[in-house]
Amino acid sequence: MSRKVKLRIWRGDAKEGKLEDVSVEANEGEVVLDVIHRVQGTQMPDLAVRWNCKAGKCGSCSMEINGKPRLACMTRMNTFAEDETITVTPLRAFPVIRDLVTDVSYNYRKAMEIPSFAAPEDLKPGEYRMAQVDVERSQEFRKCIECFLCQDTCHVIRDHEENKKSFAGPRFFIRIAELDMHPLDRLRNRKQKAQEEHGLGMCNITKCCTEVCPEHIKITDNAIIPMKERVVDVKYDPIRWLGSKIRKREGIV
């Protein structure tokens, strides 16, 4: 069973663009990406759209659907009213390349600024051992598919271009949190660096990032807030503050 649906798709590039209306068939069980592909195949052959797995695991088809950051391959057509016009636009927080494709390289630059896992010097690969409870603590954060919907909806990035230089964003706060929780990681100042170098203090925990995460990662409650609390402990507890100064002076991280 099929029905006609109305789409309003943003067309353009970094210089200019506009919303264009189109009517297209939608079949039972289809998702927004299916319908966009039908538009691409029948009416707009030059429509640019990024996608890959069509299974909600690659994060490629991130876009804004009726103003909300979503994965097009996981947004079912039957969630919209039959007479509703579905507006599809590119991620607003990042520069448009063409049509629905944006330049998300900002996120990869931020990823390169975070030091990788620092392995214990006295252990070889394959000799690492950790308790199951420690594995489970950070397992949630490894579910991230890097769709960057959390980055797009974060108002610190979305509404303030000037913040991108000093703010890593929620995707990378969960990366730092994961490494900070790792019992074998040798770098012990990750949370302080999150505050001092990656803009953790700029987050005011509105939880908008958690709301759009397709993997249902509790970004705010399980990563950002606990890190903020630990930073405050170190910064304002006089004994811990003194200890951190001594370790820093002696070159212990």
N, C-alpha and C positions, 0 to 999 in steps of 0.2 A: 504494500500500500504506500503510495507516495502523495505528496502534497506540494503545492507551490509555496515557497518562502521568499521573503524579501530580505536582501542583504544590503548593507551600506558599507562599502569597502574603501579604505583610504588608499589613494593612488598618488604617487609622487616621489620626490627624492629629497635630498637635504636642503635644496633651495626653495622648492614650492610643491604644493600638492593640494588635493581636495578629496572629499568623499563622493563616491559614485554609487548610485543605486542600481541594483540588478535583481531580477527575479529568476529563481532557479528551482528545479525539482529537488526534493529531499525525500529519501526513502526511509522506511521504518528501520530503526536501529542505528541510523547513521549519526556521526558526530560532525562538529563544525568543520573539521579538516576535510572530511569527505565532500561536503558541499563546496568548500573553497576549491578543491581539486576539480569539481564538476564545472564551476565557473571558469577556472583556468583552462579546462579542456574544451569548452564550448563557446565562451563569450569573451574572455580576456586571456588570450594565449601568452601575453607578455607579463602577466601578473607575477610578481616576485613573492615567494613565500618559502620560509625555511622549515624543513621537516626531515625526519629520518625514520625512526622506528615505528611510529604510529601505535605505540603501546604504552605511552606514559612513562618511559624509562630513559629517554635520551635528552629530554628537555629542549629540543630544537624548536618546536612549534609554539613557543611562548609568544603571546600577543595579548591585546586587550579586547575583550568581548563585552560589549555594552558597558565599557568603562572599567571593567574589572580584569586585572591580570590573571590569565588562565592558560592552560594548555589546550590548544584547539582539538587535539586528538582525544581529550578526556572530557570535553564539554558536549554532552548529548543534545541533539536537536529537539528531543521531546521535552526538554526542560523549559522551552520557550512557548509562549502562547501562539496559536495558529496565525493570528493577525499581527504578531509582533515583528517589527523591523529589527534585525540583528545587526548592530554596528560593530565592525571589525577594524581595529586600528593597531599600529605598531606599538611596541613598548615605549612609553612616554619618557622614561628616564634616560634613554640612550639615543645617540644620533641616528637618524634614518639613513639607510643606504639606498633602498628603493622599496616602495610599496610597504609590505608588511615585514621587511627585513631590516633589522637594526644592527648597529655596530656595538657589540658587547665586549670589546677588547679591554675596556676599563677593568672588567672583572678579572681578566687574566693578568693584567699588570698588578692588581692587588694581590692575587694569589702568589706572584713571584716575590712579594715583599715579606711574606710569612716564612720564617725559617722552617725547614722540613724537620721531620723526626730525627732527633739526635740520639743515635744508638749508644748503649753502654760500651765503653771502651774495652772492658774485660770479657765481652761476649762476642761470639761470632754469629753471623746470620744462621738461623736454625737452632740456636741455643737460647733464644728469648723465651722466657716463661713468665706468665702472669696469671693471677687468679681469675676465675670465671666472672666473679662479681665486677672486676675491673673491665673485663671485656664488655659486659652488658651495659656498664655506665655510659660508654661512648658509642655503643653500637647504633643507637638512634641517629647520631649525626652522620654516620657513614651511609645512610640511606639517601643523602642529598644527590639529586640528579643534575645539579647545576643548570636548572632552567632559568635562574635569576629572576623569578617572579618576586621573590622577597626583596631583591635589590631594587626592582622596578617600583614596588609599592611603598618602599621606605621613603618617607617625606624628606628625610635629611639629604637623600640623594636626588629624589624626584623634583623637589621644589627649590633646590639650592645647588646649582652647578658648581659654585665655588667650593663646596664641601668635598667634592670628589678627591681633591688632592690629599686631604687628611683623614678621610673616613672610609674604612674598609667595607662596612655594611654587614648585614645579618648573615649572609652566606659565609663570610670569612670569620665572623665571631664564633660560629659553631665549629669551624675548623680549628681555631685557636683553643676553644674549650675542649675539643677532643684531644688535642695534644697536651693541654694542661692537665687533663685527667689521667694521661698515660703514665703508669707507674715506672716505666723504663726510660722515659724521655729525660735526657740530662739537662735540658734547658728549664730552669726553675723560675724564670721571670716572665713567662708568657703573658700572664694576666696584667702585669705592670706595663708590658710593652703594648698590650691591647689598649690600655688607657692612654699611654703617653705617645704612641706612634700610630695607632690605628683608629683613634677617635671613639673608643668605647663610651666615654662620658657624654658624647653628643646624642646618644640614643636615649630617648625618654620613654621607652618601653610601652608604646601604644599597642603593641601586639599585632599590628597590621601585617607584618611579615609572616607570623604564625598562621594568620587567617587564610593566606593565599597559598601556603605550601602544599603541593599536591601529594607529598609523602607524609603529611600530617606530623612533621617534626615540631616539637614544642620549642621553637627557637628562643622565644623570650623567657619562658619559665625554666627551662632546663639548661640553657647556655648563657644567655645574656645577663639575667638577674643574678645567678650564682657567681658569675665572674665579677659583676659590679660589687657584690657583697664581699668577695675575697679581696678585691682591690681596696675597699674601705677598711677592712681589717688590717691590712698591711700598712696603709697610709696613716691611720689614726690611732692604732694601738701602739703606745710608746715602746713597749718591749719588742714587738715584732718589727717596728720601724728601725730601732737601734740594731737589731739582729741583721736586717737587710743591708744596713749601711756597713756593718762589719764584714759581711760576706762579700759585698761589692768591693770593699777596699782590699780584701785578700784575694780577689779574683775568683770567688766561688759563685757560680750562677745557679 
